[in-house]
Amino acid sequence: MSTYYTSPSPLTAGLRCACPRCGRGKLFDGYLTVNERCSVCNLNLARQDSGDGPAVFLIFILGFLVVPVALWVSMSVDWPLWLHAVVWSIVVLGLALGMLRPAKAYVVALQYRHRRNELEDPDE
């Protein structure tokens, strides 16, 4: 007997770090380790592989957002160079670590949406 699930949008599943099929189960077991199976709908999550895509996307996004702000601050205040290095390193590291889980969950949800037939178990 197969169960029909209304899949959440990839953005919703990504922001909630939830299963891409049911939107209720936890996607991660730990910080970035994907669960073997969804605890709610039993989707085989071991087949999901986001690779380095989320990290690369974040490098570009954070570079686009943080560099102009850092340049503006540099021209507005008279901080020593070492303080800029410390402040902007902490800002970029904090944003990257905070956004990496949702970015990875979003890529997994996009893969599920566009390659569902390859990622579903044949016996489900």
C-alpha positions in Angstrom: 0.0 0.0 0.0 1.6 3.3 -1.0 0.9 6.5 0.8 0.6 9.8 -1.0 2.5 12.7 0.5 2.1 16.3 -0.5 5.7 17.5 -0.8 6.5 20.9 0.7 8.2 23.5 -1.4 12.0 23.0 -1.5 12.5 26.4 0.2 10.2 25.4 3.1 11.9 22.0 3.5 15.3 23.6 3.3 14.6 26.3 5.9 13.1 23.7 8.3 15.8 21.2 7.5 13.0 18.7 7.0 12.4 15.6 4.8 11.9 16.7 1.2 8.9 14.3 0.7 6.8 14.7 3.8 8.2 17.9 5.4 7.9 16.5 8.9 10.8 14.2 9.5 14.3 15.4 10.4 16.7 15.6 7.5 19.9 15.7 9.6 21.4 13.5 12.2 24.0 15.9 13.6 25.3 19.0 12.0 25.5 18.0 8.3 25.1 14.2 8.4 21.9 13.2 6.5 19.7 10.6 8.2 19.5 7.2 6.6 15.7 7.3 6.5 13.0 9.7 7.3 11.4 8.8 10.6 7.9 9.8 9.4 7.6 8.7 5.7 10.5 6.2 5.6 12.1 7.9 2.5 15.6 6.6 1.9 17.6 9.7 2.5 21.0 7.9 2.1 20.7 8.3 -1.6 20.5 12.1 -1.3 23.9 13.8 -2.1 24.3 17.5 -2.3 28.1 17.4 -2.8 29.9 20.7 -2.5 27.1 22.7 -4.1 25.8 24.4 -0.9 29.3 25.5 0.2 30.1 26.9 -3.3 26.7 28.8 -3.4 27.4 30.2 0.1 30.8 31.4 -0.9 29.4 33.4 -3.8 26.3 34.7 -1.9 28.3 35.8 1.2 31.0 37.4 -1.0 28.4 39.3 -2.8 26.7 40.5 0.4 29.6 40.9 2.9 32.3 42.5 0.7 30.4 45.7 -0.1 29.4 46.1 3.5 33.1 45.6 4.6 34.2 48.2 2.1 31.6 50.7 3.2 32.6 50.2 6.9 36.3 50.5 6.0 35.6 53.8 4.3 33.4 55.1 7.1 35.4 54.2 10.3 39.1 54.3 11.1 39.7 50.8 12.4 43.1 49.3 12.3 43.6 46.6 9.6 43.9 43.8 12.1 40.4 44.7 13.6 38.9 44.5 10.1 40.4 41.1 9.6 39.1 39.8 12.9 35.6 41.3 12.6 34.9 40.3 9.0 36.4 36.8 9.5 34.0 36.2 12.4 31.1 37.7 10.4 31.7 35.5 7.4 32.4 32.4 9.4 29.3 32.9 11.5 27.1 33.4 8.5 28.6 30.5 6.6 28.1 28.1 9.5 24.6 29.3 10.2 23.5 29.1 6.6 25.2 25.8 5.6 22.5 23.4 7.0 19.6 25.2 5.4 21.5 25.5 2.1 22.3 21.8 2.1 18.7 20.9 3.0 17.5 23.2 0.2 19.8 21.5 -2.4 18.6 18.0 -1.2 15.0 19.2 -1.5 15.6 20.5 -5.0 17.2 17.2 -6.0 14.2 15.3 -4.7 11.8 17.5 -6.5 13.5 17.2 -9.9 14.9 13.6 -9.7 12.2 12.0 -7.6 12.0 8.8 -9.7 15.7 8.1 -9.2 15.6 8.8 -5.5 12.5 6.9 -4.4 12.8 3.3 -3.4 11.4 1.0 -6.1 9.5 -1.1 -3.5 7.6 1.8 -2.0 
